[in-house]
Amino acid sequence: MIKYKRNRNNESLCYNDRNEEEVYMICYRKEDVEELSAQDGEYSIPSALFDTMQYKLIRLEVKWAYVACMNVMLKSPSYDKDGRAYIKDDHPQIVEVLKDLAHKVVDREKVAGYLEELEECGLVERDGRNLYLKKICNIF
């Protein structure tokens, strides 16, 4: 089972409790955004989010919310003083992209719930209204 905690620098850390292997969950940086933005395709979808065991217990709708946030970040990123990419948690494009990806009715209230779940499972980090997405890691 994957568990999440914070290290001394308040960075999210995920680890496999079977072997205590630790992996830092790192936020996307400017270089990452530039690299991912250069790839072809309508949407960028991290396959490990859907294909690996450590994300198995995350609801599908929440995974699609992560993908929506990631794609909004790739199209219109902001950067903090440390070069980490973020989006505002109330960015209107999150709802629009999620509607397109999930093919269902989505509103701000649903998105807010999905973002809370993403934060609980360690895939996003908030700093006020700023939403930092963590890179998807495969630890198995």
VOVO-75430 format. One line per field, with one value per atom (N, C-alpha, C, O): residue in one letter; atom name; x, y, z. Coordinates in steps of 0.2 Angstrom, whole numbers, plus 2048, in hexadecimal, padded with zeros to 3 digits. Layout:
<atoms>
residuo <- [A/...]
atomo <- [CA/...]
c1 <- [X/...]
c2 <- [Y/...]
c3 <- [Z/...]
</atoms>
This chain:
<atoms>
residuo <- [M/M/M/M/I/I/I/I/K/K/K/K/Y/Y/Y/Y/K/K/K/K/R/R/R/R/N/N/N/N/R/R/R/R/N/N/N/N/N/N/N/N/E/E/E/E/S/S/S/S/L/L/L/L/C/C/C/C/Y/Y/Y/Y/N/N/N/N/D/D/D/D/R/R/R/R/N/N/N/N/E/E/E/E/E/E/E/E/E/E/E/E/V/V/V/V/Y/Y/Y/Y/M/M/M/M/I/I/I/I/C/C/C/C/Y/Y/Y/Y/R/R/R/R/K/K/K/K/E/E/E/E/D/D/D/D/V/V/V/V/E/E/E/E/E/E/E/E/L/L/L/L/S/S/S/S/A/A/A/A/Q/Q/Q/Q/D/D/D/D/G/G/G/G/E/E/E/E/Y/Y/Y/Y/S/S/S/S/I/I/I/I/P/P/P/P/S/S/S/S/A/A/A/A/L/L/L/L/F/F/F/F/D/D/D/D/T/T/T/T/M/M/M/M/Q/Q/Q/Q/Y/Y/Y/Y/K/K/K/K/L/L/L/L/I/I/I/I/R/R/R/R/L/L/L/L/E/E/E/E/V/V/V/V/K/K/K/K/W/W/W/W/A/A/A/A/Y/Y/Y/Y/V/V/V/V/A/A/A/A/C/C/C/C/M/M/M/M/N/N/N/N/V/V/V/V/M/M/M/M/L/L/L/L/K/K/K/K/S/S/S/S/P/P/P/P/S/S/S/S/Y/Y/Y/Y/D/D/D/D/K/K/K/K/D/D/D/D/G/G/G/G/R/R/R/R/A/A/A/A/Y/Y/Y/Y/I/I/I/I/K/K/K/K/D/D/D/D/D/D/D/D/H/H/H/H/P/P/P/P/Q/Q/Q/Q/I/I/I/I/V/V/V/V/E/E/E/E/V/V/V/V/L/L/L/L/K/K/K/K/D/D/D/D/L/L/L/L/A/A/A/A/H/H/H/H/K/K/K/K/V/V/V/V/V/V/V/V/D/D/D/D/R/R/R/R/E/E/E/E/K/K/K/K/V/V/V/V/A/A/A/A/G/G/G/G/Y/Y/Y/Y/L/L/L/L/E/E/E/E/E/E/E/E/L/L/L/L/E/E/E/E/E/E/E/E/C/C/C/C/G/G/G/G/L/L/L/L/V/V/V/V/E/E/E/E/R/R/R/R/D/D/D/D/G/G/G/G/R/R/R/R/N/N/N/N/L/L/L/L/Y/Y/Y/Y/L/L/L/L/K/K/K/K/K/K/K/K/I/I/I/I/C/C/C/C/N/N/N/N/I/I/I/I/F/F/F/F]
atomo <- [N/CA/C/O/N/CA/C/O/N/CA/C/O/N/CA/C/O/N/CA/C/O/N/CA/C/O/N/CA/C/O/N/CA/C/O/N/CA/C/O/N/CA/C/O/N/CA/C/O/N/CA/C/O/N/CA/C/O/N/CA/C/O/N/CA/C/O/N/CA/C/O/N/CA/C/O/N/CA/C/O/N/CA/C/O/N/CA/C/O/N/CA/C/O/N/CA/C/O/N/CA/C/O/N/CA/C/O/N/CA/C/O/N/CA/C/O/N/CA/C/O/N/CA/C/O/N/CA/C/O/N/CA/C/O/N/CA/C/O/N/CA/C/O/N/CA/C/O/N/CA/C/O/N/CA/C/O/N/CA/C/O/N/CA/C/O/N/CA/C/O/N/CA/C/O/N/CA/C/O/N/CA/C/O/N/CA/C/O/N/CA/C/O/N/CA/C/O/N/CA/C/O/N/CA/C/O/N/CA/C/O/N/CA/C/O/N/CA/C/O/N/CA/C/O/N/CA/C/O/N/CA/C/O/N/CA/C/O/N/CA/C/O/N/CA/C/O/N/CA/C/O/N/CA/C/O/N/CA/C/O/N/CA/C/O/N/CA/C/O/N/CA/C/O/N/CA/C/O/N/CA/C/O/N/CA/C/O/N/CA/C/O/N/CA/C/O/N/CA/C/O/N/CA/C/O/N/CA/C/O/N/CA/C/O/N/CA/C/O/N/CA/C/O/N/CA/C/O/N/CA/C/O/N/CA/C/O/N/CA/C/O/N/CA/C/O/N/CA/C/O/N/CA/C/O/N/CA/C/O/N/CA/C/O/N/CA/C/O/N/CA/C/O/N/CA/C/O/N/CA/C/O/N/CA/C/O/N/CA/C/O/N/CA/C/O/N/CA/C/O/N/CA/C/O/N/CA/C/O/N/CA/C/O/N/CA/C/O/N/CA/C/O/N/CA/C/O/N/CA/C/O/N/CA/C/O/N/CA/C/O/N/CA/C/O/N/CA/C/O/N/CA/C/O/N/CA/C/O/N/CA/C/O/N/CA/C/O/N/CA/C/O/N/CA/C/O/N/CA/C/O/N/CA/C/O/N/CA/C/O/N/CA/C/O/N/CA/C/O/N/CA/C/O/N/CA/C/O/N/CA/C/O/N/CA/C/O/N/CA/C/O/N/CA/C/O/N/CA/C/O/N/CA/C/O/N/CA/C/O/N/CA/C/O/N/CA/C/O/N/CA/C/O/N/CA/C/O/N/CA/C/O/N/CA/C/O/N/CA/C/O/N/CA/C/O/N/CA/C/O/N/CA/C/O/N/CA/C/O/N/CA/C/O/N/CA/C/O/N/CA/C/O/N/CA/C/O/N/CA/C/O/N/CA/C/O/N/CA/C/O/N/CA/C/O/N/CA/C/O]
c1 <- [804/800/804/80A/802/806/803/7FD/808/806/80A/80F/807/80A/80C/808/811/813/818/819/81A/81E/825/826/82A/831/832/82E/839/83B/839/838/83A/839/831/830/82D/826/824/81F/828/827/823/824/81E/81A/81F/823/81E/822/81D/819/81E/81A/81F/824/81C/820/81C/816/81F/81C/81D/823/818/818/81B/81C/81B/81D/825/828/828/830/833/839/82E/830/834/838/833/837/833/82D/837/835/836/83B/831/832/82F/829/833/830/82B/82C/826/821/822/822/825/828/823/81F/822/81E/821/827/81C/81F/823/821/828/82C/82B/828/82E/82D/830/82D/836/839/834/833/831/82C/826/824/823/81E/820/81C/825/828/829/827/82B/82C/826/825/821/81B/816/813/817/813/815/811/81C/81E/81C/81D/819/817/810/80C/80F/809/804/804/7FE/7F8/7F3/7F6/7ED/7E8/7E9/7E9/7EA/7EA/7F1/7F2/7F4/7F9/7F6/7F3/7F7/7F4/7FA/7FD/7FB/801/7FE/7FA/801/7FE/7FF/7FA/804/805/7FF/7FE/7FC/7F6/7F0/7ED/7F0/7EA/7ED/7E9/7F3/7F6/7F9/7FB/7FB/7FF/7FC/7F6/7FE/7FB/7FA/7F5/7FF/7FF/7F9/7F7/7F6/7F0/7EA/7E5/7EA/7E4/7DE/7D8/7DF/7D9/7D7/7D2/7DA/7D7/7D1/7D2/7CC/7C6/7C8/7CC/7C4/7C6/7C4/7C8/7BF/7BD/7C3/7C4/7C6/7CB/7D1/7D5/7D3/7D8/7D7/7DC/7D1/7D0/7D1/7D2/7CF/7D0/7D7/7D9/7DB/7E3/7E5/7E9/7E3/7E4/7E2/7E6/7DC/7D9/7DE/7E0/7DF/7E4/7EB/7ED/7ED/7F4/7F4/7F8/7EE/7EE/7ED/7EF/7E9/7E8/7EF/7F1/7F3/7F9/7FE/802/7FE/802/800/805/7FA/7F8/7F9/7FA/7F8/7F9/7FC/7F8/802/805/807/808/808/80B/810/810/815/81B/81C/81C/81E/820/828/82B/82A/831/836/83C/834/838/838/83B/834/833/82E/82E/82A/825/81F/81D/81C/816/810/810/80B/805/7FF/800/7F9/7F3/7EF/7F0/7EA/7E5/7E0/7DE/7DE/7D9/7D2/7CE/7D1/7CB/7CB/7C7/7D0/7D1/7CB/7CA/7C8/7C2/7C3/7BE/7C9/7CA/7CA/7C9/7CB/7CB/7C5/7C4/7BF/7B8/7B7/7B5/7B9/7B8/7BC/7BA/7C3/7C7/7C4/7C4/7C2/7C0/7B9/7B8/7B5/7AF/7B0/7AD/7B5/7B7/7BA/7B9/7BF/7C2/7BD/7BD/7B9/7B4/7AE/7AA/7AC/7A6/7A0/79B/7A0/79A/79A/79E/794/793/798/798/79B/7A0/79F/79E/79F/79E/7A4/7A8/7A4/7AA/7AA/7AF/7A4/7A3/7A6/7AA/7A5/7A8/7AF/7B3/7B2/7B9/7BC/7C1/7B9/7BC/7BC/7C1/7B7/7B8/7BD/7C1/7BE/7C3/7CA/7CF/7CB/7D1/7D3/7D9/7CE/7CF/7D2/7D6/7CF/7D1/7D8/7DC/7DA/7E0/7E5/7EB/7E3/7E8/7E9/7EE/7E3/7E4/7E8/7EB/7E8/7EC/7F3/7F7/7F5/7FC/7FD/803/7F8/7FA/7FA/7FC/7F7/7F8/7F9/7F8/7FC/7FE/7FB/7FB/7F8/7F5/7F9/7FC/7FA/7FD/7F8/7F9/7F3/7EE/7EA/7E7/7E9/7E5/7E9/7E7/7F0/7F4/7F4/7F4/7F4/7F3/7F9/7FA/7FD/803/802/800/803/802/809/80E/808/80E/80F/80A/815/817/814/815/812/80F/816/81A/816/81C/81A/814/81E/81D/822/828/820/825/825/829/821/822/826/827]
c2 <- [7FA/800/806/806/80B/812/816/817/819/81E/825/825/82A/831/834/833/838/83C/841/842/846/84C/84B/848/84D/84D/854/858/855/85B/861/866/861/867/867/86B/864/864/862/864/85D/85B/854/851/853/84D/847/847/841/83B/836/835/831/82B/825/825/820/81A/814/814/80F/808/805/804/804/802/7FB/7F8/7F7/7F0/7F0/7EC/7F5/7F5/7FB/7FC/800/806/80A/80F/809/80C/813/814/818/81F/822/821/826/82A/831/831/836/83D/83E/83C/841/843/84B/84F/84C/852/856/853/85C/860/861/861/863/865/86B/870/86C/872/874/871/87A/87D/879/878/876/871/86B/86A/869/863/865/862/86B/86E/86F/86E/872/873/86D/86C/868/861/85E/85B/85E/85B/85F/85C/865/869/868/869/866/865/85F/85E/85A/854/855/859/850/851/84E/84A/84F/84C/852/857/850/855/856/85B/850/850/84C/847/84E/84A/846/849/840/83B/837/833/837/833/82C/82B/827/821/81D/819/81F/81B/81D/819/822/824/81F/81D/81C/817/810/80C/80F/808/805/7FF/809/806/805/808/800/7FE/804/804/808/80D/812/816/813/817/814/817/80D/809/80B/80B/80E/810/817/819/81A/821/820/81D/824/823/826/82B/823/825/82D/830/82F/836/83B/840/839/83D/83C/841/837/836/83B/83E/83B/83F/847/84B/848/84F/851/856/84C/84D/84F/853/84B/84C/852/856/854/85B/860/865/860/865/865/86B/85F/85F/862/866/861/864/86C/86F/86E/875/878/87E/875/877/878/87C/873/873/878/87B/87A/87F/887/88B/887/88E/88E/88F/88C/88B/892/897/892/897/894/88E/898/895/899/8A0/896/899/89B/89A/89E/8A1/89B/89C/895/88F/88B/886/88E/88B/885/882/884/87F/882/887/87D/87F/87E/87A/883/882/885/889/883/887/889/886/88D/88F/88A/887/888/883/885/880/88B/88D/88E/892/88C/88E/88B/885/88F/88D/887/883/887/881/87A/876/87A/873/870/86A/873/871/86F/869/873/872/86C/868/86B/866/85F/85A/85F/859/857/851/85C/85A/856/851/859/856/84F/84A/84E/848/842/83D/844/840/83F/83A/843/842/842/83E/847/847/84E/852/84F/856/857/853/85D/85E/865/86A/867/86E/86F/86B/876/878/874/872/872/86F/868/866/864/85E/85E/85A/863/864/865/863/869/86B/864/863/860/85A/855/852/855/851/854/850/85A/85D/85B/85A/85B/859/852/851/84E/847/846/842/84A/84A/84C/849/851/853/84E/84D/84B/846/840/83D/83E/839/83B/837/841/844/845/846/846/847/84F/851/853/85A/85D/85A/863/867/86E/871/871/877/87C/87A/882/888/88E/891/88E/893/891/88B/895/893/890/88D/890/88C/885/882/881/87A/877/879/874/871/869/866/867/860/85C/85F/856/852/84E/84B/84C/848/841/83F/83D/836/832/832/82E/829/822/821/81E/817/814/814/811/80F/807/805/804/7FD/7FA/7F4]
c3 <- [800/800/800/803/7FC/7FC/802/802/805/80A/809/805/80B/80A/810/815/810/816/813/80D/818/816/819/81E/815/818/81C/81C/81D/821/81D/820/817/812/810/80C/813/812/80B/808/808/802/803/808/7FE/7FF/7FD/7F9/801/800/800/804/7FB/7FB/7FC/7FA/7FF/800/800/802/7FF/7FF/806/808/809/810/811/816/80B/80B/80C/810/809/809/80C/80B/80E/810/80B/80D/804/7FF/7FF/7FE/7FE/7FE/7F7/7F4/7F5/7EF/7F0/7F2/7EE/7EF/7E9/7E3/7EB/7E6/7E5/7E9/7DF/7DD/7D8/7D4/7DA/7D5/7CF/7CE/7CA/7C3/7C3/7C7/7BF/7BF/7B8/7B3/7B7/7B0/7AB/7A5/7AC/7A7/7A5/79F/7AA/7A9/7A5/7A0/7A6/7A3/79B/797/79A/793/790/78A/793/790/78E/788/793/791/78C/788/78C/788/781/77C/780/779/776/770/77A/777/773/774/76E/76A/76E/772/76B/76E/771/773/771/774/77C/77E/77F/786/788/785/78E/791/796/79B/796/79B/79E/79A/7A4/7A7/7A8/7AC/7A4/7A4/7AB/7AD/7AE/7B5/7BA/7BE/7B9/7BD/7BD/7C1/7B7/7B5/7B5/7B6/7B4/7B3/7B9/7B9/7BE/7C3/7CA/7CB/7CE/7D4/7D9/7DD/7DA/7DF/7DF/7E3/7D9/7D8/7D7/7D5/7D8/7D7/7DB/7D8/7E1/7E5/7E4/7E7/7E0/7DE/7D9/7D4/7DB/7D7/7D0/7CF/7CB/7C4/7C2/7BF/7C5/7C4/7C7/7C4/7CC/7D0/7CB/7CA/7C8/7C4/7BE/7BB/7BB/7B5/7B7/7B3/7BE/7C0/7C0/7BF/7C2/7C2/7BB/7BA/7B6/7AF/7AD/7A9/7AE/7AC/7AF/7AB/7B5/7B8/7B5/7B4/7B4/7B0/7AA/7A8/7A6/79F/79F/79B/7A4/7A5/7A7/7A4/7AB/7AD/7A7/7A7/7A3/79D/798/795/798/793/796/792/79C/79F/7A6/7AB/7A7/7AD/7B0/7AD/7B7/7BA/7BE/7BF/7C0/7C4/7CA/7CA/7CF/7D5/7D5/7D0/7DA/7DA/7DA/7D8/7DC/7DB/7D5/7D4/7D0/7CA/7C9/7C4/7CF/7CE/7CB/7CC/7C7/7C3/7C7/7CB/7C6/7CA/7C6/7C1/7C8/7C5/7CB/7D1/7CA/7CF/7D0/7CB/7D6/7D7/7D4/7D4/7D2/7D0/7C8/7C5/7C5/7BE/7BA/7BA/7B6/7B3/7AD/7AC/7AB/7A6/7A9/7A5/7AF/7B2/7B1/7AF/7B2/7B1/7AA/7A9/7A5/79E/79C/798/79E/79C/79F/79B/7A5/7A8/7A5/7A4/7A3/79F/799/797/795/78F/790/78D/795/797/799/797/79E/7A1/79E/79F/799/795/79A/799/79F/7A4/7A6/7A5/7AA/7AD/7B3/7B7/7B3/7B8/7BA/7B5/7C0/7C2/7C7/7C9/7C9/7CE/7D5/7D7/7D7/7DD/7DD/7E1/7D7/7D6/7D6/7D9/7D2/7D1/7D8/7D9/7DC/7E3/7E7/7EA/7E6/7EA/7E7/7EB/7E1/7DE/7E0/7E1/7E0/7E2/7E9/7EB/7EE/7F5/7F5/7F9/7F1/7F1/7EE/7F1/7E9/7E6/7EB/7EC/7EF/7F5/7FA/7FD/7FC/801/7FF/803/7F9/7F6/7F4/7F2/7F5/7F4/7ED/7EB/7E8/7E1/7E0/7DB/7E4/7E4/7EA/7F0/7EA/7F0/7EF/7EA/7F4/7F4/7F8/7FD/7F5/7F9/7F8/7F3/7FC/7FB/7F5/7F6/7F0/7EA/7E5/7E0/7E6/7E1/7E2/7E8/7DC/7DC/7D9/7D3/7DC/7D9/7D8/7DD/7D2/7D1/7D2/7D0/7D5/7D6/7D0/7CD/7CE/7C9/7CB/7D0/7C6/7C7/7C7/7C3/7CC/7CD/7CD/7CF/7CB/7CB/7CF/7CE/7D5/7DA/7DA/7DF/7D6/7D6/7D1/7D0]
</atoms>
